[in-house]
Amino acid sequence: MKVDIDEFVMPTEEESVLPLIGAYKREETRGLQLPRVNFGDGGHRTKPDGLVIESYTRREKEISDHKDL
């Protein structure tokens, strides 16, 4: 699974994405698509202190694209 440094995969129904990914047979699965939403600047004019996941919490309301894995 390839995820860029500025991307996060967040499971919505499980603690981890591993069981979901493990449910697919590699030899039969050519790829997976995950819904993607974009997070903007969160209203910050300068880089805030703290973790990215704590500082940037505002996102688009709708799914804007898909991430191919």
N, C-alpha and C positions, 0 to 999 in steps of 0.2 A: 504494500500500500504506500503510495507516494502522496504526502501532504506537505505543501510548502510551509516555510517557517512562519508565515503570517496567517496560516489557516488552522482552524481547530475543528475536530470532529467530536460532536457531542451527542451521545446516545440519548434518546428520549424515553425509552421504555426499559432499558437495562442499565446496569452499572458500567458496562464496558461494551465496545463494539466488537470485541473478539468473538463472542458466541454467534453473533449475526454473520460475520464474515466467515467463520468456521463452518457455518451451515451449508455453504456453497462448495461444490466439488470443483477443485481447481482445473481438472482436466475437461470439465464440461462448461465452465464459466469463462467467458471471454473478457468480462469486465463488469463493474458495478457503477451505478450512478447514484450519487447522494444529492438531495435537494440542497441548494446553497442560498444563503442570504448574506448580504453585504452589510458590514458595520462601517460607519463613517468616522468622522473625527470626534464624535460624541459631544460636540459643542466646545471642545478644548481649543484654545488658541495656542497653547504651548504644551509640550509633553508633560503630563502629570506624573507625580511620584506614584509608586505602587505598581502592582501587576497589571498587565494588559487586560486580563479577564475581569479585573475589578474596575478598571478605569473606563473601558469602552463597552458600555452595555446597551447602547441604542443601536437598533438595526432597522432594516427595511421591514415593513409589515408583511409583505408578500415574498414568496420564493422568487428569486430573480434569475436563477440559472441552476445548472447542475454541475457537480464535481465528478469527473470520471476517475475511477480508481483502477 
